[in-house]
Every structure is written in C-alpha cells, then in structure tokens.
Amino acid sequence: MQGKVVIVTGGTEGIGAACVRALLARGCQVVLAGLKPAVEPLPDGAVAVYGDLRFPEFRQRLIHQTLDRFGRIDGLINNAGVGLYAPASETDLDQAQSLFEVNLWAPMHLVQLARPYLRESGDGFIVNIGSVGGWVTLPWATMYCASKYAMHALSEGLYRELRGEGIHVMLTVPGIIQTNFRDNVLSGTPPPRVEQIRYVIAPEDLARAIVEGIARRRRTVVLPKVARLFAFLNYAFPWLMDWYCEYKSGGQGSRASVPQAR
C-alpha cells in the first residue's frame, strides 16, 4: 500500500473519513472528495476536492486534480452515498433520481474515468461500498436498497470484466455503522422501531477491514458478519423477513416513514 494514490469519495466524515485515516496510516497518498469541508481539520497528508458528485463536471475535476497533483491513480473507493426514507409507491421521483445519481451513476462514471490509470498502475483497485440493504429490501427505504442492489450487480460485473486488466474490484457490505447517515438522508425518517436499533459497529473497524481486504485482494468484505445470515434468511425464508419488516414498521408497512417532498 505504501505510496499508492487513492481517491475516496465521501471522505469528510463517517466511513469515508475512517478510510482516509486508515490509508494514510498505511503510507498511501489520499485524495478525498466531499460535498463541503468537514468540521474537523483534514488529516495530515490528505488532499481535498470539494463539490457535488451528482454533476459529471465535478467527477472529471476530481480525476484531473488527482492526476495534476500526483500523476497517477492506483485506487478508487466509491464510498459516497445518500439515503431516502420513503415507500416506493410515494417516493418523489426527483429525489429518487438524485439518490441514484450519487449512489450508482457517480461511482460508475468515476470507474470509467479512472480505469485507464488504474490499468497503468499494474495492481489498481476499486472498492464499492454496498449495503446489507443491497441483499435485503427494506420497505421504509426501498429506493436506497434498489440503488445498492444495483451497486452489488455493478461490482460483480466489474470484477469479472476488469480482472484481466489487473484491476481488482472489491465489494464492501456494511450493516449499521455508527455514522450520521440517518441525519443526512434526502428526506424522511425511519420507523421508530428501526430508529431504535443500536447494534452498530464503528467506522474505524470497517475501514480497517476494507484496507486489509484491499491488501489481500479479497472479493467481498462483510461487516458485521451477521449480515450474511440476514441475507440468507431473506433468501431461504422470505416469509420470515416479511414478518420482520412488518414488525419493525410498527404494523404500518412502510407508511411510518412518508417524507415531505422538497
């Protein structure tokens, strides 16, 4: 990992900021993308580029500024993402489009822009941050889950497509992480029983697993590991997951989280 140049999107807080610190500790050169400057100062050695990933112009600027500064790109961590609590049948379509722009189209475009330089690296890598919601659709966040299902499919396809070019693609599947994710959604709130869930892991733990996964060229990193059981139950016993979602929704289906459109 020493000396590798890595781009981390959503790098000003949460999982992204933890990845930035973990990469710097391994001797990487890190360029982080953020919507706006973080409250806390940047870690020593990190370079920040600020802008909105929904816009192709910013994605291109992120790549160009990284090349201008370091002359190469060895890794890309597509971490930036946004949530939306709403039943799919009532979701504001403009918000759904914004969600997919951040959660899927921006990562795919960055992969296309970075691919030539990752190939030149000889052992370049791409890390896509998925979600357990990409295995199990939760009715109070259906469009978010749909974007993560798509991210999982994209990651699997890229893994098979790019391995012959020496570019390793790794999917990370986190459960509930101790971040401000719920405070930064486009709109809506989760049902009370969902909001009360507190069995979370620290972003630093996930970041260490991600960096270790990169070093070991793992195909998938899942944390906490119980997320695999959650996905298995959804596949093998869908009726049980139906009951679980109904219970967590307070018996109101997804209606507990109807947002105000904005």
C-alpha positions, 0 to 999 in steps of 0.5 A: 500500500505504501505510496499508492494514490487513492481517491475516496469519495465521501471522505469528510466524515463517517466511513469515508473519513475512517478510510482516509485515516486508515490509508494514510496510516498505511503510507498511501497518498489520499485524495478525498472528495466531499460535498463541503469541508468537514468540521474537523481539520483534514488529516495530515497528508490528505488532499481535498476536492470539494463539490457535488458528485451528482454533476459529471463536471465535478467527477472529471475535476476530481480525476484531473486534480488527482492526476495534476497533483500526483500523476497517477491513480492506483485506487478508487473507493466509491464510498459516497452515498445518500439515503431516502426514507420513503415507500416506493409507491410515494417516493418523489421521483426527483429525489429518487433520481438524485439518490441514484445519481450519487449512489450508482451513476457517480461511482460508475462514471468515476470507474470509467474515468479512472480505469485507464490509470488504474490499468497503468498502475499494474495492481489498481483497485476499486472498492464499492461500498454496498449495503446489507440493504443491497441483499435485503429490501427494506420497505421504509427505504426501498429506493436506497436498497434498489440503488445498492442492489444495483451497486452489488450487480455493478461490482460483480460485473466489474470484477469479472470484466476488469480482472484481466486488466489487473484491476481488482474490484472489491465489494464492501457490505456494511450493516449499521455503522455508527455514522450520521447517515440517518441525519443526512438522508434526502428526506424522511425518517425511519420507523421508530422501531428501526430508529431504535436499533443500536447494534452498530459497529464503528467506522474505524473497524470497517475501514480497517477491514476494507484496507486489509481486504484491499491488501489481500485482494479479497472479493467481498468484505462483510461487516458485521458478519451477521449480515450474511445470515440476514441475507440468507434468511431473506433468501431461504425464508422470505416469509420470515423477513416479511414478518420482520419488516412488518414488525419493525414498521410498527404494523404500518408497512412502510407508511411510518416513514412518508417524507415531505417532498422538497 
